């Protein structure tokens, strides 16, 4: 072999192998993903304290989570167009700076309205980080290393749910809820430095067109749907003029969006993408996956703190158990790339359904062990689903459609998350009201059962203190029943995703994973 040919072979191997530059790039992109997921997850453990400090209700404080997710969902699809006009490196750097500053502002907010606004800014600025990092990974890594790269990159999304609630819980307990946001700041500065040093600027492509009409009409529809779901229960649904107007705006925006999509030359969401069967079914499953993803992280903190009296540090560790389960699932999939991806996805949704039913069967006296093992099983399901679900969805999609397909994926997943959080909170509050009303019907001085000492225990309706204690316990038990019903809804939704997996047809000429 000649020196020239040997050199060419070495160069080819270097281009297809896992060289030092790719390793550094991979860990930089993983760290960026870690930062993004930490910002979403870390606030959950502090929700009960934020509610008390800012005088908010359960459904109002949920805006701290849903506003961030919906902002990310709306901003994600325009990431490609922005990167084409201003450059990937510049947008990621600017986004990381605004993201970090908004995290500081979240920690200094003096009202719920201000906190929600800063979380929206945080969501908008952080939205491009995830799809752009994924796009860079897919562009720089050869196909034979893609499953390794995706698995390691996905570790950022796994470690975030472990670090954020675990550390955030201790900070919240020791120093207050504001420090859960301040925790993000040093990670933000580190991400800014990493992007500046590692990410190279790609050539700009200002010829990329963006359908602003379609995007804005869909954004208005999404925001309207979120408003209806978040405000509906408190406002009285269609009995409220606010909700009625919002529903009307949603219908008009969706009508305009669909008419525009099917009549314009280059729409925001190209219908031709959905002609691919695997991708279309995959997006439905992704939507359900997104719906399931954050609900337990939002429901558990108020349940455990307000109904059971657990300290924030313990709650953080229990939420971290879910992240540990996800990490286990990711590690399993990292070494199982030859398995048909439908198998782990099927198993993952089954585990989520199982854990949900187990949680729904718990009494108000549930223990830390009860929460820990069900959270771990739930997280294990998430870890088994994510990577193979992406493989399934894109297995037959044309390469020209992959950038648009990736943007739609993140939009649909985040949309599912924000919507279902609101739905589950609504179910919990409505169920609690109904249960309390049913209990109140039998709690009166004329009910002879209430005169039996061993049934009444410490509660007595003959004194104001006894009535107060009894009423508080009724409210506590009713709220617990509301949370349990929400987990039943969670479980049935997970079961609903399982048959959809069977609709995926993996190409025979391609190696799964």
Protein Blocks (a to p, Z undefined) as FASTA:
>chain_A
ZZklmmmmmmmmmmmmccfklmmmmmmmmmmmmmmmmmmmmmmmmmmmmmmmnopafklm
mmmmmmmmmmmmmmmmmmmmmmmmnopklmmmmmmmmmmmmmmmmmmpcbfklmmmmmmm
mmmmmmmmmmmmmmmmmmmpcfklmmmmmmmmmmmmmmmmmmmmmmmmmmmmmnojklmm
mmmmmmmmmmmmmmmmmmccddddfkbccdfklmmmmmmmmmmmmmmmmmmmmnopjmpm
klmmmmmmmmmmmmmmmmmmmmcfbdfbdfklmmpmklmmmmmmmmmmmmmmmmmmmmmm
mmmmmmnopafklmmmmmmmmmmmmmmmmmmmmmmmmbcfklmmmmmmmmmmmmmmmmmm
pcfkbcfklmmmmmmmmmmmmmmmmmmmmmmmmmmgcfklmmmmmmmmmmmmmmmmmmmm
mmmmmmmmmmmmmmmmmmmmmgcfklmklmpmklnmmacfkbfklmmmmmmmmmmmmmmm
mmmmmmmmmmmmmmmmmmmmmmpccdfkbceZZ
